[in-house]
Amino acid sequence: MARTPEGSNPGESEASPRTRTVTVTLSAVAALTAVIVAGLLVLFLVDGESPPAEPAPEAVEPVIDVAGFPRGALAGQPAPEFSLSLFDGSDFVLSAHLSGDGRPLVLNLWASWCTPCRREIPEFSEVAVANPEVAFVGAAVEDARGPAEAFATEVAAAYPLGIDDRLTVKNGYPFVGLPVTYLIDANGTVSRQIQGQLSGTALQAFIDHDFSGG
C-alpha cells in the first residue's frame, strides 16, 4: 500500500511550480491595476476639474459685396428734404445741414418698439465716434413721442435722435419694416438705402465705399 509523504494530508495535491508562478503573476497585475486606478482617482479628487473644453471658434462676419449691394430706389437722386424734432429741443433740417455743416450724412430710421433697432444703435454710435467726418442722425418713425424719447434716453446714442412728427421722413424715404439706413453724400445725393439691421462693421464698409470713393 502506498504511503502518503509525511507532512501532507491525504487527498490534498501539491500545486506545481508553474501554477504557483501564474497565480503570483496574476496577483501582481491585479495589485498594480488597483494602484493605478487609486492614483487616478486621487488625482481627479485633488484636481476637481474636468479637462479644458476646446475654445469655441470665433464668429466670422460674412463679407458684404458693398459694390454689388442693392442701392435702393432713391439712389442717385437728390435727397428729399426732411426735418426732425430732436429730443434736445432743437430741429434737424437736411438742407440747413448740407449748407452749413456740409458733411455726408447717415440717416437711420428706428422706433421704440423695434428690437433690432435696440441692438443696432449702440454699434452705430461706435461708428459715429470713429468717423467724425460723417454726420449721423436718427429718426423715430411710426412712433409716439413718449416711448421714443424714453428709448432715446435708454440707448444714449452718440449722435442726435429725434422724432418724425412732421412725417417728412416717412413721406420722403420709403421703407418696409425697421430699421432702415440711408446714406446721403455731401452733395445731398442719396447714395444708398440699406433695409434691415446693420452691424457696425457692415456700416463702416458702406461708409468707406460710398463716402470715400472706394
C-alpha positions in Angstrom: 0.0 0.0 0.0 1.4 3.4 -1.0 2.3 5.7 1.8 1.5 9.4 1.9 4.5 11.6 2.4 5.0 12.9 5.8 3.6 16.4 6.5 0.8 16.2 3.9 -2.8 15.3 4.2 -4.4 12.5 2.2 -6.4 13.7 -0.8 -4.5 17.1 -0.9 -2.3 17.5 -4.0 0.7 19.9 -4.1 0.5 22.8 -6.7 3.1 22.7 -9.5 5.7 25.4 -9.7 4.1 26.7 -13.0 0.7 27.1 -11.3 2.3 29.0 -8.4 4.1 31.3 -10.9 0.9 32.1 -12.8 -1.0 32.7 -9.6 1.6 35.1 -8.3 1.8 37.0 -11.7 -2.0 37.5 -11.8 -2.0 38.7 -8.3 0.8 41.2 -9.1 -1.1 42.5 -12.2 -4.3 42.9 -10.1 -2.4 44.8 -7.4 -0.7 47.1 -9.9 -4.0 47.8 -11.6 -5.6 48.7 -8.3 -2.7 51.1 -7.5 -3.1 52.9 -10.9 -6.8 53.2 -10.5 -6.4 54.6 -7.0 -3.8 57.0 -8.2 -6.0 58.3 -10.9 -8.9 58.7 -8.5 -6.8 60.7 -6.1 -5.6 63.0 -8.9 -9.2 63.6 -10.0 -10.4 64.3 -6.5 -7.4 66.7 -5.9 -7.7 68.5 -9.2 -11.5 68.6 -9.1 -11.6 70.0 -12.7 -12.6 68.4 -15.9 -10.2 68.7 -18.9 -10.5 72.2 -20.5 -13.0 72.4 -23.3 -11.9 73.3 -26.8 -12.4 77.1 -27.3 -15.4 77.9 -29.5 -14.4 79.2 -32.9 -14.9 83.0 -33.2 -17.9 84.1 -35.2 -16.8 85.4 -38.6 -19.0 88.1 -40.0 -19.8 87.4 -43.7 -18.1 89.6 -46.2 -20.5 92.0 -47.9 -20.2 92.8 -51.5 -20.6 96.5 -51.0 -20.2 97.4 -54.6 -22.9 94.9 -55.7 -25.2 95.5 -52.8 -28.7 96.9 -53.9 -28.7 100.7 -53.5 -32.4 101.3 -53.3 -35.0 103.3 -55.3 -33.7 106.7 -54.4 -30.0 106.1 -55.1 -28.5 108.7 -57.3 -31.4 111.2 -56.7 -31.4 114.4 -54.6 -32.2 113.5 -51.0 -35.8 114.7 -50.2 -35.9 117.5 -47.7 -36.8 116.5 -44.2 -36.9 118.0 -40.7 -36.8 116.3 -37.3 -37.8 117.5 -33.8 -34.7 116.4 -31.9 -35.0 115.3 -28.3 -32.6 118.0 -27.2 -35.2 120.6 -28.2 -33.6 121.7 -31.5 -34.5 120.8 -35.1 -32.5 119.0 -37.7 -33.2 120.2 -41.2 -31.4 118.4 -44.1 -30.9 121.5 -46.3 -29.6 123.5 -43.4 -27.2 120.7 -42.5 -25.9 120.4 -46.1 -25.4 124.2 -46.5 -23.9 124.7 -43.0 -22.2 121.5 -41.7 -21.6 120.0 -45.1 -20.6 116.5 -44.0 -22.1 113.4 -45.6 -25.0 112.0 -43.5 -26.1 108.6 -42.2 -29.9 108.8 -41.6 -31.1 105.9 -39.5 -34.9 105.2 -39.2 -35.9 103.4 -36.0 -38.8 103.0 -33.5 -39.1 102.3 -29.8 -40.9 99.0 -30.5 -38.2 97.8 -32.9 -36.0 95.2 -31.2 -33.3 95.1 -33.9 -33.1 98.9 -33.6 -32.1 98.5 -29.9 -29.2 96.3 -31.0 -28.2 98.4 -33.9 -27.9 101.9 -32.4 -25.1 101.2 -30.0 -23.0 99.8 -32.9 -23.9 102.9 -35.0 -22.7 105.1 -32.1 -19.3 103.4 -32.2 -19.0 104.0 -35.9 -20.1 107.7 -35.5 -17.4 108.3 -32.9 -14.8 106.6 -35.1 -15.9 108.7 -38.2 -16.2 112.4 -37.1 -16.1 113.4 -40.8 -19.6 111.8 -41.2 -22.7 113.2 -39.6 -25.3 110.9 -38.1 -29.0 111.4 -37.2 -31.7 109.0 -36.0 -35.4 109.5 -36.9 -38.1 107.7 -34.9 -40.9 106.9 -37.4 -44.3 105.5 -36.8 -43.8 106.0 -33.1 -45.2 108.2 -30.3 -43.0 110.8 -28.7 -43.2 109.5 -25.1 -41.9 105.9 -25.9 -39.5 107.2 -28.5 -37.9 109.7 -26.1 -37.6 107.1 -23.4 -36.0 104.8 -25.8 -33.5 107.5 -26.9 -32.6 108.1 -23.2 -32.0 104.4 -22.7 -29.8 103.8 -25.7 -27.8 107.0 -25.3 -26.7 107.3 -28.9 -23.5 109.3 -29.6 -25.4 111.3 -32.2 -28.7 113.2 -32.3 -32.0 111.4 -32.2 -35.5 112.9 -32.9 -39.0 112.0 -34.0 -40.6 112.4 -37.4 -43.6 114.2 -36.1 -44.0 116.2 -39.3 -43.9 113.0 -41.4 -41.3 114.4 -43.7 -39.1 111.3 -43.3 -41.9 108.8 -43.8 -43.2 110.6 -46.8 -39.9 111.1 -48.5 -37.9 108.0 -47.6 -39.7 104.7 -48.4 -39.1 101.7 -46.1 -40.6 98.3 -45.5 -40.0 97.4 -41.8 -37.4 98.8 -39.5 -34.6 99.6 -39.1 -33.6 101.3 -42.3 -30.5 103.3 -43.1 -29.9 105.9 -45.8 -26.5 107.3 -46.8 -26.6 110.8 -48.2 -23.4 112.3 -49.6 -22.1 115.8 -49.1 -23.7 117.0 -52.3 -27.1 116.0 -51.0 -27.5 112.9 -53.2 -28.8 109.6 -51.8 -26.0 107.1 -52.1 -27.7 104.0 -50.7 -30.7 102.6 -48.8 -30.0 99.6 -46.5 -33.0 97.7 -45.3 -32.7 95.8 -42.0 -30.3 95.7 -39.1 -26.7 96.6 -39.8 -23.6 95.7 -37.7 -21.0 98.4 -37.1 -18.6 96.5 -39.3 -21.0 96.5 -42.2 -21.9 100.1 -41.8 -18.3 101.1 -41.8 -17.8 99.2 -45.1 -20.7 101.1 -46.7 -19.3 104.4 -45.4 -15.8 103.6 -46.7 -17.1 102.7 -50.1 -19.8 105.4 -50.6 -18.2 108.3 -48.9 -14.5 107.7 -49.7 -14.7 106.8 -53.3 -13.9 103.1 -52.6 
